[in-house]
Amino acid sequence: MSKWQILREAILNAAKDIKEQQQQQDENDSGSDSDDMDDGRGTTTGSGKHNKDSVMRFSNIGLFTSKRCSKTICTEKQLSSSIPHRSFDKMGRIFINEDNVNEQVDELEAEEKQKSKGNNNSSGILGKWHIHQHHRGCEGFSSPVVFHSSPKVTLEAMIGFNNTGNVCIWPSEEALTQFVLSNKEEFDGKRVCEIGGGMASLAGLAVAMACKPECVVLTDGNEVSVSCIDATLRANDAVLNSVDTTTCRLLDWTNESHFASMKESFDVVLCADCCFFDDVRADLINVLSTIVDANGIVYMIAPERSGTRSDFLKQAKEVFHVEEVERYDKEVLELLQTHQMNNDLFDDNIHYPKLAKLTKE
């Protein structure tokens, strides 16, 4: 079986499991504070098998929980179940008439009322707001509210290189967020960018909330993801340390106009689980080498995924010095080892994030 066939099978299985979980949530959804994802640890019966309700899929490592916001919280923060699609200029920057933002929100609320009367057409992005919390609490990471889009799970959505970030928050993003929170000083006073952050860009958001960076730019190649990030930043502006210098933008790795103006603009670049598509590997390396400063660092974290990570790092060595960071976070590694021993859904190949540090030669 080829690497692509193995990856395709893994994605199809993940899509099936996610769809089943979404269906069960829809059946049980009554607008309460119910959790949207398994805590990642999983429970077992006396026979050693996992309970169905707790392990429909291996969702995360267990460092963070994602809890759907209650109606009360949504009302207090004026959080709608629809957000506007953002428009972008040729460079990937969000193009918004700030004077028209309130009008856009009013229009979406009117659409929601129409939808409740049987008209399901909406120009907004549907989804749910979630509160993300560290499992033991973490200073500075003040339980941000994050907008999760509600995409229709299809093979096309799963295998598109810029669509997977709308499906869920992957284990590598969770591990990278923990790395940020455990090494805050690494980001103080730095220009930081996260690429391929998906709808949450949780690691970059942690930099903006818990560290003291010079600036933070959160990016993804999907317009829905960036619209979600924009809504999240607006909802958390009161707790962002760098509220005036935290932005988001569209960054398609294959579109040079999106990053040509960002040459050597960042001291630190974060990237989680982005190196498994062979056809854009060279484009990703080109983006990284373009936007990181000559003395900057790229933190790349990803599971092996049938050798795709190793293939990426081998090609990256043509441009970067690559250093494997074996024990990058004690807490992450202890939880991963627990999963290896006790969770029969855990697969090192697709669930064990490995960290590499890339610097220019």
C-alpha positions as CSV (number, residue, x, y, z in Angstrom):
1,M,0.0,0.0,0.0
2,S,1.4,3.4,-1.0
3,K,1.8,6.3,1.4
4,W,-1.0,8.1,-0.3
5,Q,-3.3,5.1,0.1
6,I,-2.4,4.8,3.8
7,L,-3.1,8.5,4.4
8,R,-6.3,8.5,2.4
9,E,-7.6,5.5,4.4
10,A,-6.7,7.2,7.7
11,I,-8.5,10.4,6.6
12,L,-11.6,8.5,5.5
13,N,-11.7,6.7,8.9
14,A,-11.3,10.0,10.7
15,A,-14.1,11.6,8.6
16,K,-16.4,8.7,9.4
17,D,-15.7,8.9,13.1
18,I,-16.1,12.7,13.2
19,K,-19.4,12.5,11.2
20,E,-20.7,9.9,13.7
21,Q,-19.7,12.2,16.6
22,Q,-21.4,15.2,15.0
23,Q,-24.6,13.1,14.5
24,Q,-24.7,12.1,18.1
25,Q,-24.0,15.7,19.3
26,D,-26.9,16.9,17.1
27,E,-29.2,14.3,18.7
28,N,-28.1,15.3,22.2
29,D,-27.7,19.1,21.6
30,S,-30.1,21.1,23.7
31,G,-28.1,24.3,23.8
32,S,-26.3,23.2,27.0
33,D,-22.6,23.4,28.0
34,S,-21.9,19.9,26.7
35,D,-18.3,19.0,25.7
36,D,-17.7,18.9,22.0
37,M,-14.7,16.6,22.1
38,D,-13.4,13.7,24.1
39,D,-10.8,14.6,26.6
40,G,-8.3,12.5,24.8
41,R,-7.6,10.1,27.6
42,G,-10.4,7.6,27.0
43,T,-11.9,5.3,29.6
44,T,-11.9,1.5,29.6
45,T,-14.2,-1.2,30.7
46,G,-13.0,-4.1,32.8
47,S,-12.1,-6.0,29.6
48,G,-9.7,-3.3,28.6
49,K,-11.9,-2.1,25.7
50,H,-12.8,1.5,25.5
51,N,-16.4,2.7,26.1
52,K,-18.0,3.8,22.9
53,D,-19.2,7.2,24.2
54,S,-15.7,8.2,25.2
55,V,-13.7,7.1,22.2
56,M,-15.5,7.5,19.0
57,R,-12.2,8.8,17.7
58,F,-8.9,9.8,19.3
59,S,-9.6,13.5,19.4
60,N,-6.7,15.1,21.4
61,I,-3.9,14.4,23.8
62,G,-5.9,15.6,26.9
63,L,-4.1,18.9,27.8
64,F,-7.0,21.1,26.7
65,T,-10.7,20.7,26.8
66,S,-13.1,22.3,24.4
67,K,-16.5,23.1,25.9
68,R,-19.4,24.6,24.0
69,C,-20.4,28.0,25.2
70,S,-23.7,28.2,27.0
71,K,-26.5,30.4,25.7
72,T,-25.9,32.7,28.7
73,I,-22.2,33.2,27.8
74,C,-23.0,33.7,24.1
75,T,-25.6,36.4,25.1
76,E,-23.3,38.1,27.5
77,K,-20.5,38.3,24.9
78,Q,-22.9,38.9,22.0
79,L,-21.7,35.8,20.2
80,S,-23.8,34.7,17.3
81,S,-23.9,31.3,15.7
82,S,-23.1,32.9,12.4
83,I,-20.1,35.0,11.5
84,P,-19.5,37.0,8.3
85,H,-17.4,35.6,5.4
86,R,-14.4,37.9,5.2
87,S,-13.1,39.3,2.0
88,F,-9.4,39.4,1.1
89,D,-7.2,41.5,-1.2
90,K,-4.6,40.1,-3.6
91,M,-2.1,39.9,-0.8
92,G,-4.3,37.9,1.5
93,R,-5.1,40.7,3.9
94,I,-8.6,41.0,5.2
95,F,-10.6,43.7,3.4
96,I,-13.2,45.1,5.8
97,N,-15.1,48.4,6.0
98,E,-14.9,48.8,9.7
99,D,-17.9,51.2,9.7
100,N,-20.0,48.3,8.2
101,V,-19.1,45.6,10.7
102,N,-22.2,46.2,12.8
103,E,-24.4,46.2,9.8
104,Q,-23.0,42.8,8.7
105,V,-23.8,41.4,12.2
106,D,-27.3,42.8,12.0
107,E,-27.8,41.2,8.6
108,L,-26.7,37.8,9.9
109,E,-29.0,38.1,12.9
110,A,-31.9,38.8,10.5
111,E,-30.9,35.8,8.5
112,E,-30.9,33.6,11.6
113,K,-34.5,34.7,12.3
114,Q,-35.5,33.9,8.7
115,K,-33.8,30.5,8.9
116,S,-35.9,29.7,12.0
117,K,-39.0,30.4,9.8
118,G,-37.8,27.9,7.2
119,N,-35.4,29.9,5.0
120,N,-32.1,28.1,5.4
121,N,-30.1,30.4,3.0
122,S,-27.3,32.3,4.8
123,S,-24.4,34.3,3.6
124,G,-22.6,33.7,7.0
125,I,-20.5,30.9,8.3
126,L,-22.4,28.6,10.7
127,G,-20.7,27.2,13.7
128,K,-20.5,27.1,17.5
129,W,-18.4,29.0,20.1
130,H,-16.2,27.0,22.4
131,I,-14.3,27.8,25.6
132,H,-10.8,26.3,25.5
133,Q,-9.2,25.5,28.9
134,H,-5.9,24.0,30.0
135,H,-6.6,20.8,32.0
136,R,-4.8,22.1,35.1
137,G,-5.1,25.8,34.4
138,C,-2.3,28.0,32.9
139,E,-1.5,31.6,33.8
140,G,-2.2,33.9,30.9
141,F,-4.2,31.4,28.9
142,S,-7.5,32.9,30.1
143,S,-10.0,30.4,28.6
144,P,-10.4,32.0,25.2
145,V,-13.7,31.7,23.3
146,V,-13.0,30.2,19.8
147,F,-15.3,30.0,16.9
148,H,-15.5,26.5,15.4
149,S,-17.1,26.3,12.0
150,S,-19.5,23.4,11.3
151,P,-18.4,22.0,8.0
152,K,-20.0,19.2,6.2
153,V,-17.6,16.3,6.6
154,T,-16.7,15.0,3.1
155,L,-13.7,13.4,1.5
156,E,-13.1,16.6,-0.5
157,A,-13.0,18.7,2.6
158,M,-10.7,16.3,4.4
159,I,-8.1,15.9,1.7
160,G,-7.9,19.5,0.4
161,F,-4.6,20.8,1.8
162,N,-6.2,24.0,3.0
163,N,-9.4,22.4,4.3
164,T,-8.4,20.1,7.1
165,G,-8.1,22.9,9.6
166,N,-11.9,23.3,9.6
167,V,-12.5,19.8,10.7
168,C,-11.1,19.8,14.3
169,I,-8.1,20.9,16.4
170,W,-5.5,18.2,15.7
171,P,-3.2,16.7,18.4
172,S,-0.2,18.5,16.9
173,E,-1.8,21.9,17.4
174,E,-2.6,21.0,21.0
175,A,1.0,19.9,21.6
176,L,2.4,23.1,20.0
177,T,0.1,25.2,22.2
178,Q,1.5,23.4,25.3
179,F,5.0,24.1,24.0
180,V,4.2,27.8,23.7
181,L,2.8,28.0,27.2
182,S,5.8,26.1,28.7
183,N,8.3,28.4,27.0
184,K,6.7,31.8,27.1
185,E,10.1,33.6,27.2
186,E,10.9,32.3,23.8
187,F,8.3,34.6,22.3
188,D,8.6,37.7,24.4
189,G,9.5,40.7,22.2
190,K,9.4,38.5,19.0
191,R,7.6,38.8,15.7
192,V,5.6,35.6,15.6
193,C,3.6,34.0,12.8
194,E,1.6,30.7,12.7
195,I,1.0,29.2,9.3
196,G,-1.7,26.6,8.6
197,G,-3.3,27.2,12.0
198,G,-6.8,26.2,10.9
199,M,-10.0,27.6,12.3
200,A,-8.5,28.0,15.8
201,S,-4.8,28.8,15.4
202,L,-4.6,27.9,19.1
203,A,-0.8,28.0,19.4
204,G,-0.6,31.5,17.9
205,L,-3.5,32.6,20.0
206,A,-1.6,31.4,23.1
207,V,1.4,33.5,22.1
208,A,-0.9,36.6,21.8
209,M,-2.6,35.9,25.1
210,A,0.1,34.5,27.4
211,C,3.3,36.0,26.0
212,K,4.6,39.5,25.3
213,P,5.4,39.4,21.6
214,E,6.1,42.4,19.4
215,C,3.4,41.2,17.0
216,V,1.5,38.0,16.1
217,V,0.1,37.1,12.6
218,L,-2.2,34.1,12.4
219,T,-2.6,32.6,8.9
220,D,-4.3,29.8,7.0
221,G,-4.9,29.0,3.3
222,N,-8.7,28.6,3.7
223,E,-11.0,31.7,3.8
224,V,-13.4,30.0,6.2
225,S,-10.6,29.3,8.6
226,V,-9.3,32.9,8.5
227,S,-12.9,34.2,8.9
228,C,-13.1,32.1,12.1
229,I,-9.8,33.3,13.4
230,D,-10.9,36.9,12.8
231,A,-14.1,36.4,14.8
232,T,-12.1,34.7,17.6
233,L,-9.6,37.7,17.8
234,R,-12.5,40.1,18.0
235,A,-14.2,38.1,20.8
236,N,-11.0,37.9,22.8
237,D,-9.6,41.4,22.3
238,A,-10.0,42.2,26.0
239,V,-7.5,39.5,27.1
240,L,-5.0,39.7,24.2
241,N,-1.7,41.1,25.4
242,S,-1.0,42.3,21.9
243,V,-4.5,43.3,20.8
244,D,-3.3,46.1,18.6
245,T,-0.7,44.0,16.9
246,T,-2.4,40.6,16.6
247,T,-3.9,40.1,13.1
248,C,-4.8,37.3,10.8
249,R,-4.6,36.9,7.0
250,L,-5.0,34.4,4.2
251,L,-1.8,32.7,3.3
252,D,-2.0,30.2,0.4
253,W,1.5,28.6,0.1
254,T,1.1,28.3,-3.6
255,N,0.3,32.0,-4.1
256,E,3.5,34.0,-3.8
257,S,1.6,37.3,-3.7
258,H,0.3,36.3,-0.3
259,F,3.8,36.2,1.3
260,A,6.1,38.2,-1.0
261,S,5.7,41.3,1.2
262,M,6.4,39.3,4.4
263,K,10.1,38.6,3.5
264,E,12.1,37.9,6.7
265,S,9.3,39.5,8.7
266,F,9.3,37.0,11.6
267,D,11.6,35.9,14.4
268,V,9.5,32.8,15.1
269,V,7.2,30.8,12.8
270,L,4.9,28.1,14.2
271,C,3.6,25.2,12.1
272,A,1.6,22.2,13.2
273,D,0.8,19.1,11.2
274,C,1.3,20.8,7.8
275,C,3.9,18.7,6.0
276,F,2.0,15.6,4.9
277,F,0.9,16.6,1.4
278,D,3.7,15.8,-1.1
279,D,2.4,18.1,-3.8
280,V,2.9,21.3,-1.7
281,R,6.0,20.3,0.3
282,A,8.3,22.5,-1.8
283,D,5.8,25.4,-1.5
284,L,5.7,25.1,2.3
285,I,9.5,25.2,2.5
286,N,9.5,28.2,0.2
287,V,7.1,30.1,2.4
288,L,9.0,29.2,5.6
289,S,12.4,30.3,4.1
290,T,10.8,33.5,2.8
291,I,9.0,34.8,5.9
292,V,11.4,33.8,8.7
293,D,14.2,36.2,9.5
294,A,17.8,35.2,8.8
295,N,18.3,34.6,12.5
296,G,14.8,33.3,13.1
297,I,13.4,29.9,14.1
298,V,10.7,27.7,12.7
299,Y,9.1,25.3,15.1
300,M,7.6,22.5,13.1
301,I,5.6,19.8,14.9
302,A,3.9,16.8,13.2
303,P,3.4,13.1,13.5
304,E,5.4,10.8,11.2
305,R,2.4,10.0,9.0
306,S,3.9,7.1,7.0
307,G,7.2,8.9,6.4
308,T,5.8,12.2,5.2
309,R,7.4,14.1,8.1
310,S,10.8,12.6,7.4
311,D,10.4,13.3,3.7
312,F,9.6,16.9,4.5
313,L,12.6,17.4,6.8
314,K,14.9,15.7,4.3
315,Q,13.9,18.2,1.7
316,A,14.0,21.1,4.2
317,K,17.6,20.4,4.9
318,E,18.4,21.9,1.5
319,V,17.5,25.3,3.0
320,F,17.5,24.9,6.8
321,H,19.6,23.4,9.5
322,V,17.2,20.8,11.1
323,E,17.4,19.9,14.8
324,E,15.1,17.2,16.3
325,V,13.9,18.3,19.7
326,E,13.5,15.0,21.4
327,R,12.0,16.0,24.8
328,Y,10.3,19.2,24.0
329,D,7.7,19.1,26.8
330,K,7.6,16.7,29.8
331,E,3.8,16.9,30.3
332,V,3.1,16.2,26.6
333,L,5.4,13.3,26.5
334,E,4.1,11.7,29.7
335,L,0.5,11.9,28.3
336,L,1.6,10.4,25.0
337,Q,3.3,7.5,26.7
338,T,0.1,6.9,28.7
339,H,-1.9,6.8,25.5
340,Q,0.6,4.4,24.0
341,M,0.1,2.0,26.8
342,N,-3.7,2.4,27.5
343,N,-5.5,3.8,24.5
344,D,-6.1,1.2,21.7
345,L,-7.2,4.1,19.4
346,F,-3.8,5.8,19.7
347,D,-1.5,5.3,16.7
348,D,2.1,6.7,16.9
349,N,2.1,7.1,13.2
350,I,-0.7,9.7,13.1
351,H,-1.1,10.8,16.8
352,Y,2.4,11.2,18.2
353,P,3.6,14.8,17.4
354,K,7.4,15.2,17.0
355,L,9.0,18.7,17.2
356,A,11.8,19.9,14.9
357,K,13.6,23.2,15.1
358,L,14.5,24.8,11.7
359,T,17.1,27.6,11.4
360,K,18.7,29.1,8.3
361,E,22.2,27.9,7.4
